[in-house]
Each structure stands twice: as C-alpha cells, then as structure tokens.
Amino acid sequence: MLDKKTLEEFKQKLLDEKKQLENELAQLANKEGEGEYEAKYEDYGRTEEDNAEEVETYTANISITETLEKNLKDVNDALERMKNGKYGICEKCGKKEIRIERLKAYPAARSCIVCAEKK
C-alpha cells in the first residue's frame, strides 16, 4: 500500500497533468460539457486553399482532442480512485497492487502489469 507522502506526490502529479491537459484542450477545442470537448473549426478564409487548410487542421484537431480527452478522463478517474481509497489497486483483477514503478511512469494507470499484458 502507498504511504501518505507518496500518495500526495502522485496526487500532485495528477493535478499538474490535469491542468496541462485542460490547457491544451482549451487551445484546440470548445468545452461542450463535463469532460467533453469539440474540436474548434477555424475559418482561414474563402479560397479553396484556405478551405482545404481548415479541413486539414480540423481533422487533425479532432484526433488530438479525442486523445487529450481520454487522457483527462484517465487522470480524473485516478483522482477519484484516490478519494475512494482505491488508487494503486488493479481495476481488472481487484487484488494486485500496481507497482510503484508503473505509477511513476503513468500515475493514472488502472491495472497491474500482469493484467495490462493480458490485453
């Protein structure tokens, strides 16, 4: 089980990551609801080249927005697990603790390495 100091360190990392993800999402998308974002569609002009660039940018932003949104959900879920006292316990098997090395690499990890490898 994680000690209080280590848990606080992971909480701070998650809060920092949450802030960074929200900042990145604010640049690329409009917030539509709690945890939901819609990629911005920029208007560059009326020429065919401008329209092509708008579509290309929008398409790229959709993909990036979806990835950032998923990462933000993972971070929020990890923070919720902390509140519930379930942080660091594998969601798949519910028995094993997630190794601290794995949490250091990815603080929002949901599963132990054994369950993650079974995917």
N, C-alpha and C positions, 0 to 999 in steps of 0.2 A: 504494500500500500504506500502511496506517496505521502511524504511528510508535508506539514502545513507550508513550510518555506518553499519547497519545490512546487507545490500546487499553486502558490501565489505567483511564482515565476512563470509557470505555464499560463496562468490566467492573464498576466500582463502581456505575454507574447501574443496570446489570442486577441486581446483587446487592441493591441497595436496593429495586428494583421487585419482585424475588423475595420479599423479606421482607414487603413490603406486601401482596402478593397472598396469601401464606401466612397472614398475619394476618386478612385479610378472609375467606378461605375458612374459617379456624378458627371465625369467628363464625357463619357461615351453614351449615356442613356438617361432617360427620364424615369423617375420612380413612379411606378403605377400602383403600388400597394405595398403591404408589408413583405419585404424580401423579393418583390417583383419589379423588374425593370424592362423598359422598352428602348431598344437602340434608337439613338437620335438619327433623324434623316436631315442632313444638311442640304441647303439649297445654294449651290455654287453659281448658278446662272441658267441661261436658257439655251445655250448652244448644245449641239449633240455631244461634244466632248465634255462639257460640264455635266450633262445628264449621265453620261457613262461613268464619270468620276464619282458622282453622287451615289449611283447604284453600287459601284465597286466598294466605296467607303462604307455604305450602309450594310452591305453583305458581310464585310469583314467585322464590322462592329457588332452585328448580331452574334456571330460566333464568339467573339471576345466577351461580350456581355453575358452570354449563357455560361461561359466558363467562370467568370468572376462571380456570377450569381450563385453557382453551385458551390464555389469555394466559400462564399459568405455564409451560405446555409450550413456548411460543414462547421465553420467557426462558431456560428450561433448555436448549433446543436451541441458542440463541445462545451460551450459556456453553460448551457442548460444542464448538461450532464454533471458539471461541477456543482451547480446549485443542488442537484438531486443526490449528490454523493456517489455518482456512478462513473465519474471521469476516470479513465485509465483501465476500465474493465471492458473486455471484448463484448461488443454487441451481438456478435454471431453466436458464440458458444456460451457467453454469460458467466464463464467460470474463470478464464485466464486473465491475468493482468497483462496489459500492454506494456512491453518492455520500455524502460525509460529512454533507451537509445532511439527507439521508434518515435516516441513522443517528442524527443528533442528535434528529430528530423522533421516531424509533421505533427504539431501539437493537437490537431483536430482529428487524429487517427481514430477510427471507430472499431478496429479489430486487431487482434493479436496477429503476429506474423504467420502463425500456422493457418489460421482461418483466411487470412488475406491471400496466402498462396494457393488455397483450395479453389479460388475463383476461376 
